[in-house]
Amino acid sequence: MAAKKPLTFSLHQPPPALAAAPELAARALPKATATGGRKQVGARIPEALYRQLKARAALSGEPVQALLETAVVEYLRQHGTGTE
C-alpha cells in the first residue's frame, strides 16, 4: 500500500482546487443564501492541533473557518468527492 501524500495548502494563494476544478469548488464552497446555504460540521480534534490552527489563522488574518474550508476543498480535490 502506497503512503498517502500529506495534506498541504498555502495561506498566500487561493486553493488550487478553485482554479483547477471550478465545478468542485462550486459544490464544496456553496454561496451563502438567505436561508443559510451552509452546513455546520462538528469534529473533535486534539487541543494542541486546534491551538496551532488558531495561531495560523491569527497570523494569516483569516478566520479558522476559511482555513478549514481550504483544507477540505484541497482534500476533496486530491481524493475525490465520493459522489463519482
N, C-alpha and C positions, 0 to 999 in steps of 0.2 A: 504494500500500500504506500503510495507516494505521500510525502509530507505536504501538509497544506501550506499554502503561501500565507504569510501573516497579513492581517488587515491593516492597511495604511491609508492615510488621506492627508491632504495638505490644507492648512488653515489659511493659506495665502492665495489659493486659486479655487475656482468653482470645482465641484467634484467632476471627474472625467465622465461619469455616467450621464451628467446633464448634457454634455456635448456629444458623447458617443452614442447615446441611446435616448433621444428625447421622449420616445414613447414610454420607456421605463420610468424616466423622471416624472412624466405626467401622471403615471399611475402611483408612483412612490411618494410624490410630493403634491398631492392634490391642492388646488387653491381653496382657501377657506371660503365658505359661503355664509349666507345669513343664518343657516341652520347649523353651522359649525364646520362641516367638511373635514373634520379631523377626528381621529380616534385616540383616546388616551390609552397608553400602554404602561403597564406596571412591571417592574423587574427588580429583583433583589440582587445587588452586586456588592462585592466586598467594600467596606468603608474606605480602605486605602485607595482603591480604584476610583471611587466616587470623588475623593478629595483631589486626586490627580486630574480628573475630568473637570471639576470646578475650577481648579487652578489654571488649566489650559484655556478654559472658556474666559476666565478673567483676563488672562494675558492677551488673548486674541481679540477681546472686546465683543465676542459672540456669546449668545446665550447657550446654555447647556443643550437646550432642545435643538438648536441649529447644528451643533457638533454631532449629536446623536442621529439626526436626520441624514447628515452627510455620511456618517459611518454606515447606516442601514442601506442607503442608496448604493454605496460602493460595494457593500457585501452582496447585495442582490445582483449587481452588475457582474460580479465575479462568479457567483454561484447559481444564478438564475432565480426567478421569482417563485418557482414551484407551481406556476399556473400553465406551464407549457404542456 
